[in-house]
Every structure is written in C-alpha cells, then in structure tokens.
C-alpha cells in the first residue's frame, strides 16, 4: 500500500476487511460482487461502507502487491476462457431455441392442414425446446459457480 493511500485511509476501512480481500485475491477466487456481499453481511457494513472499503482497496493495489500464485493465475485464465465459451454456447442455444419456436409455430399452422406427419414434427420441436431449456439451466448454474469461484482448486474435492 502506498504512503498516500495509508494517510488518506477512511475511518471505515479496517485491516480485517483488507486482509479478507487480499486473501481472496491471492487465492484467485476474488469476485467483487461476492466480496461486497460478504463485507456487508459478514461484517455488518452498510452498502456505502462496502463501496468505500472496496474503492480504497482497489486504489491501494500497486506493483508491490503480491501477484496471485501460478495456480490461481492459471485458474483465472481458464475460468475466463470457460465463461467466454459458455456465453458463446448460450448465444447459440438462444438462437436455436428461437428457430425451434419459429418452426413449432409454422408446424402448428401446418398441422391444421397437414395431419399426423406434422404432429410428429411438432412433438420433436417441443422435445427439442425442453432439452434446450434444461441445458440452459445447467449452463447458468455452471456460469454462477465459475463466477462465484466455487470451482476454484481449493473448493474441489
């Protein structure tokens, strides 16, 4: 921490808060949204105090701060890559779901005219839509785990 940052340290900022943030950063599991919630709930800080602590902590980081361990850095890089891949997959699934819904609507209209073959196609579209929805839930859960650091090396069995 720089001398200037130490001199202008707000009263609400305590060492225990900064230690918690530094430990999470060094472990490679820091998620500011989760950290903010922990500071608020775990330490009983107001949202304004949390904002002040996080701003002070971020401003106090400099080149002399310890870098994350190689394992933590590798995990962060892998997590970012996986999250990007999941976001791309989510986009593709959304497009597939829209196409499936459009096809289902067209088949519903054709069913009135076409009969049993169209009914089979309509059922396939409905099943495909349910499968897409199930995968979207799984993707959202995985994204949440990665974002919250739950899949970090120290959390794995």
WOTA-V778998 format. One line per field, one symbol per residue. phi: phi as a letter, one per 30 degrees, with the letter a starting at -180 (. if undefined). psi: psi as a letter, one per 30 degrees, with the letter a starting at -180 (. if undefined). burial: # if it has 9 or more other ideal C-beta (glycine too) atoms within 8 Angstrom, else .. A space follows every 50 residues. Layout:
phi: ???
psi: ???
burial: ???
This chain:
phi: .ddddddcddeddceddddedddddddicdbdddddddddddciddedde eddddddddddbdddddddedddddddddddddddddddddddddddddd ddddddddddeeccjdddddddddddddddddddddddddddddddddid cdedcdd
psi: kleeeeegklefjleeeeeeeeeeeefggkjeeeeeeeeeeefgkleeee eeeeeeeeffkaffkkllleeeeeeeeeeeeeeeeeeeeeeeeeeeeeee eeeeeeeeefeeeebeeeeeeeeeeeeeeeeeeeeeeeeeeeeeeeefgf gleffk.
burial: ....#.......#...##.###.########..###.###..#.#...## .###.##..#.......##..##.##..#..##..##.##..#..##..# #.##..##.##......##.##..##.##..##.##..#..######.#. .#.....
